[in-house]
Amino acid sequence: MHCITLQCIVLQFTFQHTYHQFTFQLAYHQFTFQLAYHQFTFQLAYHQLTFQLAYHQFTFQLAYHQFTFQLAYHQLTFQLAYHQFTFQLAYHQFTFQHTYHQLTSQHAYHPLTFQLAYHQLTSQLAM
């Protein structure tokens, strides 16, 4: 059915105008929605990236602190072993001097028995 009257033509024009305005607004809202959605996904990806960056920085710092702790621990055990070694060295030197003085006081009257006892002492210390 075709409209012939002016009123019919005006009604058809306003309907088409309203329809095009409606479809334009629909397309505009769809576009702004997609824009907002892409902005949201970008922000989500950005926050995920910054979180991963912070996580890797944290794990690196953790590994670094673990490494420095192990370094300090090995330095401490080395110092402990060194002090133990110097203490044992001083102790053996002390026992040698003590035995040597005891030997010289006991065997001062006879050089042969002194030499024999001295060689016996040095051979025991060498073992």
C-alpha positions as CSV (number, residue, x, y, z in Angstrom):
1,M,0.0,0.0,0.0
2,H,1.5,3.3,-1.1
3,C,0.9,6.6,0.6
4,I,-0.2,9.4,-1.7
5,T,-1.2,12.0,0.7
6,L,1.2,14.6,2.2
7,Q,0.5,13.4,5.7
8,C,1.4,9.9,4.7
9,I,4.7,11.1,3.1
10,V,5.6,13.1,6.2
11,L,4.8,10.2,8.5
12,Q,7.0,7.9,6.4
13,F,9.8,10.5,6.4
14,T,9.7,11.0,10.2
15,F,9.6,7.2,10.7
16,Q,12.7,6.7,8.4
17,H,14.5,9.6,10.2
18,T,13.7,8.2,13.6
19,Y,14.8,4.7,12.5
20,H,18.1,6.0,11.1
21,Q,18.7,8.1,14.3
22,F,17.9,5.0,16.4
23,T,20.3,2.8,14.4
24,F,23.0,5.5,14.6
25,Q,22.6,5.7,18.3
26,L,22.7,1.9,18.6
27,A,25.9,1.8,16.5
28,Y,27.4,4.6,18.6
29,H,26.5,2.8,21.9
30,Q,27.9,-0.4,20.5
31,F,31.1,1.4,19.5
32,T,31.5,3.1,22.9
33,F,30.9,-0.3,24.6
34,Q,33.6,-2.0,22.5
35,L,35.9,0.9,23.2
36,A,35.3,0.6,27.0
37,Y,35.7,-3.2,26.7
38,H,39.0,-2.9,24.9
39,Q,40.2,-0.2,27.5
40,F,39.2,-2.6,30.3
41,T,41.0,-5.6,28.7
42,F,44.1,-3.4,28.2
43,Q,44.0,-2.2,31.8
44,L,43.6,-5.9,32.9
45,A,46.6,-6.9,30.8
46,Y,48.6,-3.9,32.1
47,H,47.8,-4.8,35.7
48,Q,48.7,-8.5,35.1
49,L,52.0,-7.4,33.5
50,T,52.8,-5.1,36.4
51,F,51.9,-7.8,38.9
52,Q,54.2,-10.3,37.0
53,L,57.0,-7.7,37.0
54,A,56.6,-7.1,40.7
55,Y,56.5,-10.9,41.3
56,H,59.7,-11.4,39.4
57,Q,61.4,-8.5,41.2
58,F,60.3,-10.1,44.5
59,T,61.6,-13.5,43.6
60,F,64.9,-11.9,42.4
61,Q,65.2,-10.1,45.7
62,L,64.4,-13.3,47.6
63,A,67.1,-15.2,45.6
64,Y,69.6,-12.4,46.2
65,H,69.0,-12.3,49.9
66,Q,69.2,-16.2,50.0
67,F,72.5,-15.9,48.1
68,T,73.9,-13.2,50.5
69,F,72.8,-15.3,53.5
70,Q,74.6,-18.3,52.1
71,L,77.7,-16.2,51.4
72,A,77.7,-14.9,55.0
73,Y,77.0,-18.4,56.3
74,H,80.0,-19.8,54.4
75,Q,82.2,-16.9,55.5
76,L,81.2,-17.6,59.1
77,T,81.9,-21.4,58.8
78,F,85.2,-20.6,57.2
79,Q,86.1,-18.2,60.1
80,L,85.0,-20.8,62.6
81,A,87.1,-23.5,60.9
82,Y,90.1,-21.1,60.8
83,H,89.8,-20.2,64.5
84,Q,89.5,-23.9,65.3
85,F,92.6,-24.6,63.3
86,T,94.6,-21.8,64.9
87,F,93.4,-23.0,68.3
88,Q,94.6,-26.5,67.6
89,L,97.9,-25.2,66.3
90,A,98.4,-23.2,69.4
91,Y,97.4,-26.2,71.6
92,H,99.9,-28.5,69.8
93,Q,102.6,-25.8,70.2
94,F,101.8,-25.5,73.8
95,T,101.8,-29.3,74.4
96,F,105.1,-29.6,72.5
97,Q,106.7,-26.8,74.6
98,H,105.3,-28.3,77.8
99,T,106.6,-31.8,76.9
100,Y,109.9,-30.3,75.7
101,H,110.4,-28.5,79.0
102,Q,109.5,-31.6,80.9
103,L,111.9,-33.5,78.8
104,T,114.8,-31.1,79.3
105,S,114.2,-31.0,83.1
106,Q,114.1,-34.8,83.4
107,H,117.0,-35.5,81.0
108,A,119.3,-32.6,81.4
109,Y,122.0,-34.7,83.1
110,H,122.4,-37.1,80.2
111,P,122.6,-35.8,76.6
112,L,122.0,-39.3,75.0
113,T,118.7,-40.0,76.8
114,F,117.6,-36.4,76.0
115,Q,118.3,-36.9,72.3
116,L,116.5,-40.2,72.3
117,A,113.4,-38.8,74.1
118,Y,113.4,-35.7,71.8
119,H,113.4,-37.8,68.7
120,Q,110.6,-39.9,70.2
121,L,108.6,-36.8,70.9
122,T,109.1,-35.3,67.4
123,S,108.1,-38.6,65.7
124,Q,104.9,-38.7,67.8
125,L,104.0,-35.2,66.9
126,A,104.7,-35.8,63.2
127,M,102.1,-38.5,63.2
